[in-house]
Amino acid sequence: MSPRFLTALLLAFVATAGQAAPFTPKSDSEVVERLPASATDPQVRRVDALRKQLAARPDDNGLRLDIARRYFEMAMAQGDPRYIGYASAALLPLEKTAPNDASYWLLHGLLQQYSHDFPGALTSLHKASELQPQNPEPVAWRAAIDMVEAKYDDALGECTRLVTLSTALLAQGCTAYVQATTGHLQEAYDALAKEYESAKPVVPELALWVDTRLAEMAIRLQRPAVAEAHFKDALGQNVTDQFLLGAYTDFLLQQRRPQEVMVLLKDWERSDILLLRLALAGKAAGDSRAADWASQLRDRFVAAAQRGDRLHEQEAARFELDVEGQPDKALAYASRNYTQQKEPRDAEILMRSALAANQPKAAQPALDWLRTSHYEDAGMATLATQLAAKGAGK
C-alpha cells in the first residue's frame, strides 16, 4: 500500500467538510478546465502520462483505477474538487465491468464519501472489505465516516479491526482520535505520542498526520507551545496537504497572528478551505486584499447554492459569521450542515452562530452532542455556558 495513498486515507479523519461539489466530465477526453497545478508538478506529469496510455488502452482497468486514485489523492492534498470530477470520469466505465474488484469498490466509496453520500460509501467500503479482507484502507475510511456522523462505538470497532490489519501507529492513531473525542483527551494524547516515538522513523505522510492530530489535541489541552511544535514538525515533512495548512492557520488565527497566515497561504486561493482562512486573516490584519478574498468566496458560495450543493455549508456558515457579520445566515447554514455532519467543528459553528443570532435553542443538537460525547474543549464549554444563560436547554 502506497504511503501517499495511506495518508490521503488518514486525512479523512481531519475533515471532509467544506469541499465544493465536483463536476463529473462525461468522458475521459472532455476538458473541463485547465487545472492550476504547474505542468512541472511530478504528480500532474505522471497522471498526464497515464492518461495518454489510457487513450491507447481504454480497456485497461488497472490503469483506470491508478488514474482515479491519483486524482483523488491530488484533490485531498490540494483542495481542488475538479480533480474529483476527473477521478469519477476515469472510474465510471468500470461500474459494470469490475463488480468483483476490491480496488474499484474502495475508490467508489471514497468518491461517495467526498460527496457526503455516507450510507452509499459505507456500503461500497464494506464490499471492498468482503473482497479483500486484509486491506486496512476501507476499514480506516469507515472509521472516518463513523466519526463524521458521531457514531463513536462503530468507529472504535473499526479501529479495533485495524490492530490486526495495519501498523500499531495507524491503529493507535485511529483509537486515539475516538478517545480524544469522547472524554479521554489526555489519555489519547499520551498514548499516541508514546506510540509515535517508539515507531520512528515514520514515513513523512504518516508523520504529518500524527503530528497534526497531536497538535489539535495539544490545543485543547491548552498547550499552545506544544501544539506549535507539532505543527512545525508536520510542516517539516514537506508534504503538500491543505488540511494541515487549515489546522495550522486556524491555530495562528487563534493566536492573533494573521500576517503569518497570509504568508503561508499566498498560493492557495484555489482551495475554498484555505481561501476562507485568507479572508479571515486579511480582515483581522486590515489587509487591502481582504475584500477580494471575501468576494471570491461569496461568488463560490452563491454558485454552490445555485447548484444545490450542500457540501460547503460549514465553511459557508463560518464565512457568514466571521467575515460577513451575518449571524442569521450563518445559523441557517450551520443548522442544515449539522443534520448531516456532526464533527466538533460543526458543533462549534452551530453554537457560535446560534449565540450571535440570539437564537440559543437552535444550538440544542450541538449542546446535546457536547454533553453525551464528553468532548473536552474549554472554548466550547464557555459557549455552552453562554447559551444556557440565554435559555438553551430549558
N, C-alpha and C positions, 0 to 999 in steps of 0.2 A: 504494500500500500504506500502510495506516494506521501511523504510528509507534507508536501504542499497541499494536497487534497485533504489530508487529515486535518490540517489547520483550518481550511475553509469549513470543514465539518464542525470543528470545535467552535468556530466563530458563531455558529448558530446559537450557542449559549449566550453570547454578548447581546445580540439583538437581531430581530428580523423585522422589526417595525420600521416605518419611515421610508420604505423604498417606493419609488414611483412604479406604476403598473407598466409592465413590459409590453411592447408591441411585438407580435409574432409575425415574421415575414411568411408569405405563402409558399416560398420555395427557398432552397439553399442559395440560389443565384440572385435573389432580389436584394438590391442595395437600398437599405432604409435611409442610412445617413453615414457619412464618413465619421468614424469614431475619433475622439480627440487624442487617443494614445498615439505616441510617436511611432513612425514606421521603423524606428531603430529599436523599439522595445522588443526584447527577445521573445516575450510571450506572444506579441502580435505577429512577429515574423514567423514563429512556429505555427500558429494557427492558420496564417495565410498559406503556408506551405502545405499544411494538411488539407485545407480546402481545395487546393489545386489537385492534390492526389484524389480527393473525393470526387471531383468532377470527372476524373478518368475512371474511377471505380465506385460508381454510385451505389452498388450493392454490397459494399464492404461495411458490414455492421460494426465491426470493431473500430474502424476509423471514425464512423459517425459518433460512436459513444465517446471516443477520445476527444473529438472536437467539442461535443456538447459539454463534457466535463471541464475542459479548459475554459470555455466561455463562462460556465457557472463560476469557476474559481475567480476569473477576472472580474466578474460582476461583484462578487463578495469582497474582493480586495480593493476595488477601485470605486465602488458605489455607483456604477453606471448601469442602469437597468436595461439598456439596449443590448447588452451582452446576453441577458436572459432571453431576449427575443431570438437572437442568433442560436442560442443553445436549444430553444424549443423547436426552431426550424430544422436543426440538424437531427433532433430526436424523433420528430413527428413521423417520418416514414417507417420507423421501427414499431409503431403501435400494433401492427398486425403481424409483423414478421419475427418479433422477438418475445413471444409470450412466456418463454421459459428461461429468459436471460436475466440473471440477478442484477447485473450492472444496469440494464435498462430500467428495471423497477426502482433501483436506488436513485438514479438520475431523475426519473419521472417523479418520484416522491420529493426530491429536492426542489424541483421546479414548482410542484404543487404547494409546498410549504412556503416558498418565496411569495406566491400569490395568496397566501393565507388560507388555502384550502386544507386546513389541518386534518379533518376526517379523511379526505382523499389521500393526503400524504401518509398518514399512519397506515392506511390500507396498503399502499404501494410499498412502504418500508417493511411491513410485515411480510409481504410477498417476497421481497428481496431476501429477508432472513430465512424464509422457508426454503428458498432455492440455494442459499449459501449460508448455512447456519454459523460458520466460523468467522464471518466477516463482522467486525465491530462497528463499521460505519452506520448501517441502518439502525443499530441499537442506540448508538450515541445520538443520532438525529431524533429518534423517538423520544429520548430523554429531553432533548432540547424543546421539542414541541410540547411535551408534558409541562415543562417549566413555564412556557409562554401561557399555557392555559391554567396554570396554578394547580395542576394535578400532581402534587408532590409525592404521594405514595407510589403512583405509577412511575414517576421519574426515578425515584430511589430504586425501584425494582429493576429498571433498565440499567442503572449504574451498577447494581449488583451483578447483572449478567456480564457486564464489561470486565469484571475481575478475571474471568477465565478466557476472555477473548482478546484482551489488549494488554498494554503495558500497565504496570502498577500506577504510574503517574497519571495516565489518562483516566483510569478508573477512580483514583483518588480525587482528581480534579472534578469529575462528574459528581461524586458523592459530596465533595466539599461545597459545590455550588448549591445543592439541595439543602445541606445543613446550614449554610450561611443565610439561606432564605427562610428558614423555619426555626429560628431561635437558638442557633448554636454557632454564632458568628466567630467567637474567639477560638472555639474548638476546631472549626473548619479552617480558619487561617493557620493555626499551628500545625494541623495535620498536613495540609497541602504544602506549607513551607518546608516542613521536615522531609516529605517525600520528594519534593523538588530538589532539595540539597543533596539527598542521597542518590538521586538519579543522574546528576550531572556527570559528564556533559550531555546536554539535551539539544536536539535539532532546533535550529532557530525558530521555526514556525511554532513548535510546541512551547518553546521557552517564552515566546511572545505572548501566547495565550495564557500561560500560567502566571506570568508577571502581571498581565492586565487584570486577571482575576484577583491576585493578591493585592494589587493596588486598590481596586474597588473595595475590597474588604477593609483595608487599612484606612481608607477614607471614613468608612462607617465606624471604625474603632477610634476615630478622631486622632489619627496619627499621620498628619499631612506630610511630614518629612519622610516617613517610611513609604507612604504611597508614592511620593515623587521619585524616590529611589527605584521602586519597582517600575514605574513608568519609564524612567530613563533606561533601565535595563532592557525593557521591551523595545524601546526605540532603537537601542544599540544593536538589535538583531538585524537591522537593515532589511526588514521585510515590509513591503508595501501593504498597508492594512488600514482601511478607513475607520474600522471600529475602534482600534487602538487610538487613532487620532481623535475620534469623537470623545472617547472616555477621558483622554488626557486634556483635551481642550475644555471639556466641562469642568475638570479639576482646576485648570488655570482660571477659568471664569469665576469659579467659587473663591479662588484666592485673589481675585481682582487684579489679574494680570492680562488684560485684553490685548496689549501690544504683542505679547508673545504668541497669542492665538493667531493674530493676523499674519505674523511672520511664518508660523508653522503651516498655515493653510493657504498660503498665497497662490498655490497652483491647484486648488481643489474645488473650484466653483462648480464643477460638473456634478459633484455629489450633493444631493439635497441635504443629507445629514450634516455635511461639513459646511455647506453654504449657510445653513442656519447658524452654526457657531460663528461664522464670519460676520453675519448680520448682528448677532448679539454682541460680539467683541467690538464691532465698528460703532454700535450705538453707545456702548459703555465708554469707549475712548473718545467719542465725538469725532470720529474719522470721517473725512469727506466722502469716502466710498460706501458708507453705511447705507445711504439712500438707494444706491444702485443695487447692492446686495439684497436689500429688502424688496425692491421692485422685481428682481429676478425671481425670488421666492414667491412673491404674490402671484406672478404670472404662472408659475408652475403649479401652485395650488389651485388656481382658478381652472387651469387646463385639466387638472386631475379631477376636479369636481364635475366638469362638463363631461368627462368620460365615464363618470360613475365610479371612479377609482377611490376605494376606501383605504388603500394601503398607507396613505400618508397622514392619517388623522392625528396620531400622537405628536408628530413633528409640527403639523399644522396648528394644533392647539397651543403648543409652546410658542410658535411664531405669533399667533394672535394675542397671546397673553403678554409675552415679554418684549416683542418688537412693536406690534401694532397697538398695544394697550386696549384690546377689545375683549374683556373678560367673558361677556356673554357668548361671543363667537367661539372663544377658546373652550368654554364649558360645553357647547354643543358638540364640538369635535371630540373633546376628551370623553364625554359620556358615550358617544357612539363607539369610540375606539375601545372603551372598556368592556363593551359587550362581547368583544372578540379577543382582546389581548389583556392579560392580567399580570404582566411583569411589574416589578416595583416602580419603574419609571412611569408606567401607565397609571398606576395608582397615585403617584405623586402629582402628576399634572392634573388629574381629576380633582384632587384635594385642593391644589393651589387655585385652580380655575373656579371651583365652587366657592372658595373663600373670597376671591377677588370679585366674583359676580354677586356676592351676598346671597347665595343660594346654598346654604350649608347642607341641607338634606340631600342635595344632588350628589354629594360625596359619600353617601352611605355605603354603596358597594365597596369602595376603597377602604373605608373605615372597618367594615366587616372583615375584609381580607387582612388588614393590618392586625386586627385582634386575633383572628383564628390562625394566622400563619406564624405569629410571634416574631415578625420581622423586626430586626433591630436597626434603628436609624434615628438619631437624635432630631434631625430636621423634620422627619415625618411625624415623630412623636409630638413635636411642637405644633405642627399643622393640625394634628388630631385634637389637641387640647384647644386650639383656637376655634376649630369647627364645633366642638362640643359646647364651648361658651356661647356660640351663636345659635345653638339649638339642634345641631346634628345629633342623631342617636336617640332623640326623645320621641 
